[in-house]
């Protein structure tokens, strides 16, 4: 969308900051907002979206929810995999993610 702002939630402590950023975005005239969360923060992203939708702005609706996953890379485990190439050679770790699009309701 043209008027889209993205909020990425990295940890649980970002919840209050994310809600404030969303309020400022909608107050500033943004028509849509994209909230992203990965792994353990999927629940935080859903919670932020629900707080904005139900408590803060009754004119906001959830336009789209997208679920997906990506390969998980951990810098601490690279040395382990190099040393033990026979172990977990075919194993690929993945991390889940969610993208929630909020938008203002049209007046039709």
C-alpha positions in Angstrom: 0.0 0.0 0.0 1.1 3.6 -0.5 0.7 4.9 3.1 2.2 1.9 4.9 4.4 2.0 8.0 6.2 -1.1 9.3 6.7 -1.9 12.9 9.0 -4.8 13.7 8.7 -6.4 17.1 12.0 -7.8 18.3 11.3 -8.5 22.0 8.5 -8.4 24.5 9.7 -5.0 25.8 8.9 -3.4 22.4 5.2 -3.8 23.0 4.5 -0.4 24.5 6.8 1.4 22.1 5.1 -0.4 19.2 1.7 0.7 20.3 2.9 4.3 20.7 4.5 4.3 17.2 1.3 2.9 15.7 -0.8 5.6 17.5 1.5 8.3 16.1 1.4 6.8 12.6 -2.4 6.7 12.5 -2.7 10.2 14.1 -0.3 11.4 11.4 -2.6 10.3 8.6 -1.3 6.9 7.7 -4.0 4.6 6.3 -2.3 1.3 6.9 0.3 -0.3 9.2 2.3 -3.5 8.9 3.3 -5.3 12.2 5.9 -8.0 12.0 6.9 -10.6 14.6 9.1 -13.7 14.5 9.5 -16.7 16.7 8.5 -16.1 20.3 7.3 -12.6 19.4 4.4 -13.7 17.2 2.2 -13.5 20.3 3.4 -10.0 21.0 2.6 -8.9 17.4 -0.9 -10.3 17.7 -1.4 -8.7 21.0 -0.3 -5.3 19.7 -2.7 -5.6 16.7 -5.6 -6.6 18.9 -4.9 -3.7 21.4 -4.9 -1.2 18.5 -8.0 -2.7 16.9 -10.2 -3.1 19.9 -9.1 -0.6 22.5 -7.4 2.3 20.8 -9.0 2.8 17.4 -12.5 1.3 16.7 -12.1 2.4 13.0 -9.2 0.0 12.5 -9.6 -3.4 10.9 -7.3 -6.2 10.2 -6.8 -6.3 6.4 -4.4 -9.2 6.0 -2.6 -11.8 8.1 0.4 -13.6 6.5 2.2 -16.5 8.1 5.5 -17.9 6.9 8.9 -19.2 7.9 12.6 -18.7 7.1 15.8 -20.5 7.8 17.2 -19.9 11.3 20.8 -19.0 11.5 22.6 -18.8 14.9 26.1 -17.5 14.9 26.9 -19.4 18.1 26.1 -22.8 16.4 28.2 -22.3 13.3 31.4 -23.5 15.0 29.6 -26.6 16.3 28.4 -27.5 12.9 31.8 -27.1 11.4 33.4 -29.4 14.0 30.7 -32.0 13.7 29.9 -32.2 10.0 28.4 -35.7 10.3 25.8 -34.6 12.9 22.7 -32.8 11.7 24.0 -32.4 8.1 20.5 -32.6 6.7 18.7 -30.7 9.5 17.5 -27.2 8.7 16.1 -25.1 11.5 13.3 -22.7 10.6 11.8 -19.8 12.4 8.1 -18.8 12.0 7.0 -15.3 11.3 3.8 -13.3 11.0 2.8 -10.1 9.2 -0.4 -8.3 10.2 -1.7 -5.4 8.1 -4.0 -3.0 9.9 -5.9 -0.3 8.0 -8.6 2.2 8.6 -12.1 1.3 7.7 -13.5 3.0 4.6 -16.6 5.2 5.1 -18.8 3.4 2.6 
